[in-house]
Amino acid sequence: MRIRARINAHQSKGTVKPFQMPVNQIPIILNGCSVNKRFRYHWKRFSVLACITNNNEKDERLLISRSCFPAVSVNKHKPKPEVHLTSHLNILNAFYQFSRPHTIIGTIMGITSVSLLPIQSISDFSGKFFMGLLKALVPALLMNIYVVGLNQLYDVEIDRVNKPNLPIASGEFSMGTGIVIVATCFLMSFSMGYMFHSPPLFYALLISCLLGSAYSIDLPFLRWKRNAFLAAACILSVRAVVVQLAFFVHIQKYVLGRSVVFSKSVVFATVFMCFFSTVIALFKDIPDVDGDRDFGIQSFSVHLGQERVFWLCIYMLLMAYGTAMVIGASSSFTSSKVITVLGHFILASILWFRAQSIDLMNKASITSFYMFIWKLFYAEYLLIPFVR
């Protein structure tokens, strides 16, 4: 209404002239902000009311309705929650692969199974037992990550050939990230081992650390993985001897408070796992023969060939299963006899039939069978507590 009144007032004085539309652009001044628009495309969007001029003024102002001016929206680019979630999941997945999950599961299964061997009655399943088991598992898993992580730090070039999906080899983790993870796990593992006041637990961590470091670190007299015998000895010592004996003593003496007596089951577990750990040490190099040969790793698979090592592993496991069935049959407990004999027979049968279908010229087929060997490893730890 005010604008119309001003227009009428100026019309009476003859100071209003028709609005002259610019050909190219029109300056629009609103609230102190100048916005250039091409009038020919946008003239319908604006309601032009008047152009008021004074005789002594040369400038012109366009009065427009504020309601006709399009609202200016500012896009605040806020990160989407889905992007953050995906990023976190990718990091967790990379850490999962970095920790070599099949070894993590093997450590959990092994320590838990061996910790059950000193159990004599239901009353032994107390809060003290489960706390003692937890005190064994956590530092052992941290040491496991240290060992496999250290190996990846020194095997980047080899892994780019043999295992390109590992985080450091693929570039998901930088070397700096890998070093931080390895150092953190190392310090946390030993700190816990010291605080828990269990000598067998601490020495198990120490031996695992020393052998794992000697296996991977590229220094004079170290890098034992270059030698087939030393590499197998490292894996056998930890998986077969240290895990069985150290954690058995930890639970029996320092958790349950009993004198150390090595039972039939723990002796069986140690001997059987010597065979199984040797098989794992030999078999793990079968799919990696190309990279090992290129980088001077003298594994048994490089020396003897993949096929010979493969069937050597199969026959060793079959012999171990046969021995386990004989030991199980000698048990005076019927339930123990049935479970151990039948269980090992089933595992041996599955192993034999699965071995017939492997394609030794196909790396994916060999790797899949290697993971199957680890599944047999887990299954054995389910049977060990029944050996009485």
C-alpha positions in Angstrom: 0.0 0.0 0.0 2.8 2.4 0.8 4.5 1.7 -2.6 1.2 2.4 -4.4 0.8 5.6 -2.5 4.3 6.7 -3.5 3.7 5.8 -7.1 0.4 7.8 -7.1 2.2 10.8 -5.6 5.0 10.7 -8.1 2.5 10.2 -11.0 0.9 13.5 -10.0 4.3 15.2 -10.2 5.2 13.5 -13.5 8.3 11.8 -12.1 7.3 8.2 -12.8 8.4 6.7 -16.1 7.8 3.2 -17.5 10.3 0.6 -16.4 13.0 -0.1 -19.0 13.9 -3.8 -19.0 17.6 -4.4 -19.4 18.6 -6.6 -22.3 21.1 -8.8 -20.5 21.1 -8.4 -16.7 19.3 -6.6 -14.0 20.8 -5.8 -10.6 18.5 -6.8 -7.8 19.3 -5.2 -4.5 17.7 -6.8 -1.5 18.7 -6.5 2.1 22.2 -5.2 1.0 22.9 -8.2 -1.2 23.3 -7.9 -5.0 22.4 -10.8 -7.1 22.7 -10.9 -10.9 20.0 -12.7 -12.8 19.3 -12.9 -16.5 16.1 -11.1 -16.8 15.0 -12.8 -20.0 14.8 -16.1 -18.2 13.5 -15.0 -14.9 11.3 -12.0 -15.5 8.1 -14.0 -14.8 9.3 -14.8 -11.3 9.4 -11.2 -10.1 6.7 -8.7 -9.6 7.9 -5.3 -10.8 6.1 -2.5 -9.2 7.8 0.7 -10.2 10.9 2.5 -11.0 11.1 5.8 -9.2 13.6 8.4 -10.2 14.3 12.0 -9.2 15.2 14.7 -11.6 18.5 15.3 -10.0 19.3 11.6 -9.6 20.8 9.4 -12.3 20.4 6.0 -10.6 17.4 3.8 -10.8 16.1 1.4 -8.2 13.9 -1.5 -8.9 11.3 -2.1 -6.2 10.1 -5.6 -6.0 8.0 -7.6 -3.7 10.2 -9.4 -1.2 7.8 -12.3 -1.3 8.6 -12.9 -4.9 12.3 -13.3 -4.4 13.3 -16.9 -4.1 14.6 -18.0 -0.7 18.3 -18.6 -0.6 19.1 -22.0 0.9 22.5 -22.8 2.3 23.5 -26.4 1.9 25.3 -27.5 5.0 27.1 -30.5 3.9 26.8 -32.6 7.0 28.5 -36.0 6.8 26.0 -38.8 6.6 25.9 -41.3 9.4 26.0 -44.1 6.9 29.4 -42.8 5.7 30.9 -42.9 9.2 29.4 -46.3 9.8 30.8 -47.7 6.6 34.2 -46.3 7.4 34.2 -47.8 10.9 33.1 -51.2 9.6 35.9 -51.1 7.0 38.5 -50.4 9.7 37.1 -53.2 11.9 37.1 -55.6 9.0 40.7 -54.7 8.2 41.7 -55.3 11.8 39.9 -58.6 11.7 41.9 -59.7 8.7 45.1 -58.3 10.3 44.6 -60.5 13.3 44.4 -63.7 11.1 41.1 -64.9 12.5 41.8 -68.6 12.0 44.7 -68.4 14.4 42.6 -66.4 16.9 40.0 -69.1 16.9 42.6 -71.8 17.2 44.1 -70.0 20.3 40.7 -69.6 21.9 39.8 -73.3 21.2 43.2 -74.6 22.4 43.4 -72.7 25.7 39.7 -73.3 26.5 40.0 -77.0 25.8 43.2 -77.5 27.8 41.8 -75.5 30.7 39.0 -78.0 31.0 41.4 -80.9 31.5 42.1 -80.2 35.2 38.4 -80.1 35.9 37.3 -83.0 38.2 33.8 -82.1 39.2 31.0 -79.6 38.5 32.0 -77.6 41.5 35.3 -76.7 39.7 33.2 -74.5 37.3 33.4 -71.6 39.7 33.8 -67.9 39.2 37.5 -68.4 40.1 37.9 -70.8 37.2 36.2 -68.6 34.6 38.3 -65.6 35.8 41.4 -67.7 35.5 40.4 -68.7 32.0 39.8 -65.1 31.0 43.2 -64.1 32.4 44.8 -66.7 30.2 42.8 -65.9 27.1 43.1 -62.1 26.9 47.0 -61.8 27.0 47.3 -64.9 24.8 45.1 -63.4 22.1 47.0 -60.1 22.3 50.3 -62.1 21.9 48.7 -63.9 19.0 48.0 -60.6 17.3 51.5 -59.4 18.0 53.0 -62.5 16.3 50.9 -62.5 13.2 51.1 -58.8 12.9 54.9 -58.8 13.2 55.0 -61.3 10.4 52.9 -59.1 8.2 55.2 -56.1 8.8 58.2 -58.1 7.5 56.3 -59.9 4.8 54.7 -57.0 2.9 56.3 -57.8 -0.5 55.7 -61.5 -0.1 52.1 -61.0 0.9 51.5 -58.8 -2.2 52.1 -62.0 -4.1 50.8 -64.7 -1.8 48.1 -62.9 0.3 47.3 -59.5 -1.4 44.0 -59.2 0.6 45.9 -58.6 3.9 45.5 -55.1 5.2 49.1 -53.9 4.9 49.8 -55.6 1.6 46.6 -54.2 0.2 47.2 -50.7 1.6 44.2 -50.6 3.9 46.6 -50.2 6.8 49.8 -48.2 6.6 53.0 -49.5 8.0 52.6 -47.0 10.8 49.2 -48.4 11.8 50.6 -51.9 11.7 53.5 -50.9 14.0 51.1 -49.2 16.5 48.9 -52.3 16.7 51.8 -54.7 17.1 53.5 -52.6 19.7 50.2 -52.0 21.7 49.4 -55.7 21.7 53.0 -56.6 22.8 52.9 -54.2 25.7 49.4 -55.1 26.9 50.1 -58.8 26.7 53.2 -58.7 28.8 51.6 -56.2 31.2 48.7 -58.5 31.9 51.0 -61.5 32.1 53.0 -59.8 34.8 50.0 -58.5 36.8 48.3 -61.9 36.9 51.1 -63.5 38.9 51.0 -66.8 37.1 54.5 -68.0 36.1 53.4 -70.5 33.5 51.2 -67.9 31.9 54.0 -65.4 31.8 56.5 -67.9 30.4 54.0 -69.0 27.8 53.7 -65.4 26.6 57.5 -65.0 26.7 58.3 -68.1 24.7 55.6 -67.3 22.1 57.0 -63.8 21.8 60.6 -65.0 21.3 59.7 -67.7 18.8 57.3 -65.5 16.9 59.9 -62.7 16.7 62.7 -65.1 15.6 60.3 -66.5 13.0 59.7 -63.1 11.3 62.3 -60.5 12.1 64.8 -60.0 9.3 68.1 -59.8 11.3 71.2 -61.9 11.4 70.5 -65.4 12.8 66.8 -64.7 12.8 64.1 -64.8 10.1 63.7 -68.5 10.9 60.9 -68.9 8.4 63.5 -69.0 5.7 64.5 -72.5 7.0 61.8 -75.1 6.7 62.9 -77.0 9.8 63.1 -74.0 12.1 59.8 -72.6 10.8 58.0 -75.9 11.6 59.8 -76.0 15.0 58.5 -72.5 16.0 54.9 -73.4 15.2 55.1 -76.9 16.8 56.7 -75.5 20.0 53.9 -73.0 20.6 50.9 -74.8 19.3 51.7 -78.2 20.6 53.8 -77.8 23.7 53.4 -74.3 25.2 49.7 -74.1 24.8 49.0 -77.6 26.2 51.4 -77.6 29.2 51.6 -74.0 30.3 47.9 -73.3 30.3 47.2 -76.7 31.9 49.6 -75.8 34.8 48.1 -72.3 35.0 44.6 -73.6 35.6 45.5 -76.6 37.8 48.0 -74.9 40.1 47.4 -71.2 40.0 43.6 -71.1 39.6 42.3 -74.4 41.2 45.2 -74.5 43.7 46.1 -78.2 43.1 49.4 -79.9 42.7 50.6 -80.4 39.2 49.8 -83.9 37.8 49.9 -84.4 34.1 46.9 -86.5 33.2 46.4 -88.9 30.3 44.4 -86.3 28.5 47.0 -83.6 28.6 49.7 -86.0 27.5 47.5 -87.2 24.6 46.8 -83.5 23.7 50.5 -82.7 23.6 51.5 -85.6 21.4 48.5 -85.3 19.1 49.0 -81.6 18.6 52.7 -82.2 17.8 51.4 -84.1 14.7 48.8 -81.6 13.9 51.0 -78.5 14.4 53.6 -80.1 12.1 50.9 -80.6 9.5 49.8 -76.9 9.8 53.4 -75.8 9.5 53.9 -77.8 6.3 50.6 -77.2 4.7 50.5 -73.4 5.2 53.3 -73.0 2.7 51.7 -75.1 -0.1 49.5 -72.2 -1.5 52.4 -69.7 -1.0 55.0 -71.6 -3.0 55.2 -68.9 -5.8 56.0 -66.0 -3.5 58.3 -68.1 -1.2 60.3 -69.2 -4.2 60.7 -65.6 -5.5 61.8 -64.2 -2.1 64.1 -67.1 -1.1 61.9 -68.8 1.5 63.1 -72.4 1.5 60.0 -74.1 2.6 59.3 -77.9 2.2 56.8 -77.1 -0.5 59.6 -75.3 -2.5 62.0 -78.2 -2.0 59.8 -81.2 -2.4 56.9 -79.8 -4.4 53.3 -79.1 -3.5 51.9 -82.6 -4.2 54.4 -84.5 -2.1 54.0 -82.2 0.9 50.2 -82.3 0.5 50.0 -86.1 0.7 52.6 -86.2 3.5 50.3 -84.0 5.6 47.2 -86.1 4.8 49.0 -89.4 5.8 50.3 -87.8 9.0 46.8 -86.7 10.0 45.4 -90.1 9.2 48.0 -91.8 11.3 47.3 -89.4 14.2 43.6 -90.1 13.9 44.2 -93.8 13.9 46.3 -93.5 17.1 43.6 -91.4 18.7 41.0 -94.1 18.0 43.3 -96.8 19.6 43.8 -94.6 22.7 40.1 -93.9 22.9 39.2 -97.6 22.7 41.4 -98.3 25.7 39.5 -95.9 27.9 37.6 -97.5 30.9 34.8 -94.9 30.4 32.2 -96.0 27.9 31.1 -92.5 27.0 34.7 -91.5 26.5 35.4 -94.6 24.4 32.4 -94.0 22.1 33.0 -90.3 21.6 36.7 -90.4 20.9 36.6 -93.4 18.6 33.6 -92.3 16.7 34.6 -88.7 16.6 38.1 -89.4 15.2 36.8 -91.9 12.7 34.4 -89.3 11.3 37.1 -86.6 11.1 39.5 -89.1 9.4 36.8 -90.1 6.8 35.9 -86.4 6.0 39.6 -85.7 5.6 40.2 -88.6 3.2 37.2 -87.8 1.0 37.9 -84.1 0.9 41.5 -84.8 -0.1 40.4 -86.7 -3.2 38.7 -83.6 -4.7 41.5 -81.0 -4.3 43.0 -79.4 -7.3 46.7 -78.8 -6.5 47.0 -76.6 -9.6 44.4 -74.2 -8.2 45.6 -71.8 -5.5 42.0 -71.1 -4.3 41.4 -74.8 -3.9 44.6 -75.3 -1.9 43.8 -72.3 0.3 40.3 -73.6 1.0 41.7 -77.0 2.0 44.2 -75.2 4.3 41.3 -73.5 6.1 39.6 -76.9 6.3 42.7 -78.3 8.1 42.2 -75.5 10.7 38.6 -76.6 11.1 39.8 -80.1 11.9 42.2 -78.5 14.3 39.2 -76.8 16.1 37.3 -80.1 16.1 40.1 -81.9 17.7 40.0 -79.6 20.7 36.4 -80.4 21.1 37.3 -84.1 21.4 40.4 -83.8 23.7 38.4 -83.2 26.9 36.7 -86.6 26.4 40.0 -88.5 26.4 40.1 -90.0 29.9 
